[in-house]
Amino acid sequence: MSRFISALAVALAATSSLAAEIPTNGLKEIPALGLGTWLSDRDKVDHAVEYALDNGYNHIDAAWIYRNEDQTGRGIAASELSRKDIWITSKLWNSFHRPSEVEAAIKTSISRLGVDYLDLYLIHWPVAFVPDEGTKLDKKTSIIDTWRALEDLVRANLTRHIGISNFAKSDVEEVLAVCEICPYAHEFETHPYLQQQDFIDWHAEVGVKVIAYSPLANTNPIYRRDAPPLLEDPYWKELAARKNATVAQAAIAWGFQRGTVVIPKSSHEKYIDENRDAAGIRFSKDEMADIAKHDRKIRMSNPSKNWGVQLFADLDDHLELEDETVGEL
Ligand SMILES: NC(=O)c1ccc[n+]([C@@H]2O[C@H](COP(=O)([O-])OP(=O)(O)OC[C@H]3O[C@@H](n4cnc5c(N)ncnc54)[C@H](OP(=O)(O)O)[C@@H]3O)[C@@H](O)[C@H]2O)c1
């Protein structure tokens, strides 16, 4: 009997060290609208998240590097929605690409967000840094080494899905060629000023969903100013007025209509409501074709120079770095 009890105790101890079960009745697919949290002030993001979740949103886009996952988690905990009805994405930072670092990194995000599991965990950039050495490139860790470690996170019930972010087409192909658990989604910059329609169509062909970040183009205040602010752009103002909408709503609705998931960030209730209400706006075929002609092919987010790596090499508006400064990915 005592042997039975101690065997039972060992079994229970082993079970309790496993990740929690992921509910099978959670959201089937990623919701089309999410709330972004990059640059969301630490003292505002909890309210923004709670407000959004209590007013029609069910998807939060977070990341370790945003340094506000704990406050984002407070907003999630305070909301009326239950965990299974919320889609939560987070991202693996470049310093944790070594397979030995990956599980601890997701567990940190999970714990800060105050949940038991994620819905989607992305490799934030196809660039590995040496742990604890700033942006020093880790040339020994490949994208595939890191991808294999992400696959194990799904097997360990730490995340329902895995994906990628900021990958060039050739990087995506590299993962698709070998994946056992394949990318659910690719999150990258795309908006009216950087449409990348061919790249988006290609993702549909290979079965990877696209999450459109910075959907309001240069509205993010840290982005470049050598294009008119999207919200002041006469073409978009006229188009939005025709729909009785704001420019932000028109840009978000256009993102929905071309099949991308859209994740605008705001910490203002007014904008959070406004962006949610983009859902009913539709464009005709001719309007969609005309919007395509107004692509400026301007990329706002590109750390290639700072990191000394050639990012987005086969995509619109990449930087050509001098050969000697380019790191191998
Ligand atoms: N994977 C990646 O590498 C990556 C990179 C960039 C972004 N992202 C994700 O994508 C999210 C969105 O991108 P983003 O933050 O760069 O840019 P964004 O959502 O296109 O723009 C955010 C800016 O627009 C303002 N805004 C939002 N709605 C508005 C409205 N209806 N009218 C007027 N202004 C409005 C916000 O103001 P307030 O905040 O002052 O309300 C904020 O300054 C990020 O928060 C992050 O979650 C991911």
The ligand as an SDF file (V2000), in Angstrom:
LIG
                    3D

 48 52  0  0  0  0  0  0  0  0999 V2000
    6.4180   42.0070  -35.1490 N   0  0  0  0  0  0  0  0  0  0  0  0
    7.0060   43.1770  -35.1540 C   0  0  0  0  0  0  0  0  0  0  0  0
    8.2200   43.3020  -35.3490 O   0  0  0  0  0  0  0  0  0  0  0  0
    6.1830   44.4180  -34.9510 C   0  0  0  0  0  0  0  0  0  0  0  0
    6.6990   45.6630  -35.3360 C   0  0  0  0  0  0  0  0  0  0  0  0
    5.8860   46.7770  -35.1810 C   0  0  0  0  0  0  0  0  0  0  0  0
    4.6230   46.6410  -34.6350 C   0  0  0  0  0  0  0  0  0  0  0  0
    4.1680   45.4130  -34.2340 N   0  0  0  0  0  0  0  0  0  0  0  0
    2.8340   45.2320  -33.6040 C   0  0  0  0  0  0  0  0  0  0  0  0
    1.8720   45.9410  -34.3660 O   0  0  0  0  0  0  0  0  0  0  0  0
    1.2050   46.8720  -33.5400 C   0  0  0  0  0  0  0  0  0  0  0  0
    0.7350   48.0650  -34.3420 C   0  0  0  0  0  0  0  0  0  0  0  0
    1.8070   48.7090  -34.9930 O   0  0  0  0  0  0  0  0  0  0  0  0
    2.3630   50.1400  -34.5180 P   0  0  0  0  0  0  0  0  0  0  0  0
    2.1520   50.2920  -33.0690 O   0  0  0  0  0  0  0  0  0  0  0  0
    3.7450   50.2400  -35.0510 O   0  0  0  0  0  0  0  0  0  0  0  0
    1.5320   51.2000  -35.3450 O   0  0  0  0  0  0  0  0  0  0  0  0
   -0.0040   51.5150  -35.6460 P   0  0  0  0  0  0  0  0  0  0  0  0
   -0.9030   50.6470  -34.8860 O   0  0  0  0  0  0  0  0  0  0  0  0
   -0.1280   51.5510  -37.1210 O   0  0  0  0  0  0  0  0  0  0  0  0
   -0.1000   53.0180  -35.1270 O   0  0  0  0  0  0  0  0  0  0  0  0
   -0.0870   53.3150  -33.7650 C   0  0  0  0  0  0  0  0  0  0  0  0
   -0.2560   54.8120  -33.5880 C   0  0  0  0  0  0  0  0  0  0  0  0
   -1.5000   55.2090  -34.1760 O   0  0  0  0  0  0  0  0  0  0  0  0
   -2.2750   55.9180  -33.2440 C   0  0  0  0  0  0  0  0  0  0  0  0
   -3.6720   55.5650  -33.5140 N   0  0  0  0  0  0  0  0  0  0  0  0
   -4.2690   54.3620  -33.3590 C   0  0  0  0  0  0  0  0  0  0  0  0
   -5.5360   54.3990  -33.7720 N   0  0  0  0  0  0  0  0  0  0  0  0
   -5.7510   55.6650  -34.2060 C   0  0  0  0  0  0  0  0  0  0  0  0
   -6.8710   56.3070  -34.7440 C   0  0  0  0  0  0  0  0  0  0  0  0
   -8.0310   55.6680  -34.9420 N   0  0  0  0  0  0  0  0  0  0  0  0
   -6.7650   57.6280  -35.0750 N   0  0  0  0  0  0  0  0  0  0  0  0
   -5.5820   58.2860  -34.9020 C   0  0  0  0  0  0  0  0  0  0  0  0
   -4.4690   57.7100  -34.3940 N   0  0  0  0  0  0  0  0  0  0  0  0
   -4.5680   56.4040  -34.0520 C   0  0  0  0  0  0  0  0  0  0  0  0
   -1.8040   55.4700  -31.8850 C   0  0  0  0  0  0  0  0  0  0  0  0
   -2.0510   56.4960  -30.9570 O   0  0  0  0  0  0  0  0  0  0  0  0
   -2.2110   56.2720  -29.3640 P   0  0  0  0  0  0  0  0  0  0  0  0
   -1.4000   55.0900  -29.0020 O   0  0  0  0  0  0  0  0  0  0  0  0
   -1.6930   57.5590  -28.8030 O   0  0  0  0  0  0  0  0  0  0  0  0
   -3.6380   56.0680  -29.0630 O   0  0  0  0  0  0  0  0  0  0  0  0
   -0.3120   55.2520  -32.1360 C   0  0  0  0  0  0  0  0  0  0  0  0
    0.4260   56.4580  -32.0320 O   0  0  0  0  0  0  0  0  0  0  0  0
    2.2630   47.1960  -32.4670 C   0  0  0  0  0  0  0  0  0  0  0  0
    1.7300   47.8680  -31.3430 O   0  0  0  0  0  0  0  0  0  0  0  0
    2.7890   45.8220  -32.1850 C   0  0  0  0  0  0  0  0  0  0  0  0
    1.8950   45.1000  -31.3640 O   0  0  0  0  0  0  0  0  0  0  0  0
    4.9250   44.2980  -34.4050 C   0  0  0  0  0  0  0  0  0  0  0  0
  1  2  1  0
  2  3  2  0
  2  4  1  0
  4  5  1  0
  4 48  2  0
  5  6  2  0
  6  7  1  0
  7  8  2  0
  8  9  1  0
  8 48  1  0
  9 10  1  0
  9 46  1  0
 10 11  1  0
 11 12  1  0
 11 44  1  0
 12 13  1  0
 13 14  1  0
 14 15  2  0
 14 16  1  0
 14 17  1  0
 17 18  1  0
 18 19  2  0
 18 20  1  0
 18 21  1  0
 21 22  1  0
 22 23  1  0
 23 24  1  0
 23 42  1  0
 24 25  1  0
 25 26  1  0
 25 36  1  0
 26 27  1  0
 26 35  1  0
 27 28  2  0
 28 29  1  0
 29 30  1  0
 29 35  2  0
 30 31  1  0
 30 32  2  0
 32 33  1  0
 33 34  2  0
 34 35  1  0
 36 37  1  0
 36 42  1  0
 37 38  1  0
 38 39  2  0
 38 40  1  0
 38 41  1  0
 42 43  1  0
 44 45  1  0
 44 46  1  0
 46 47  1  0
M  CHG  2   8   1  16  -1
M  END
$$$$
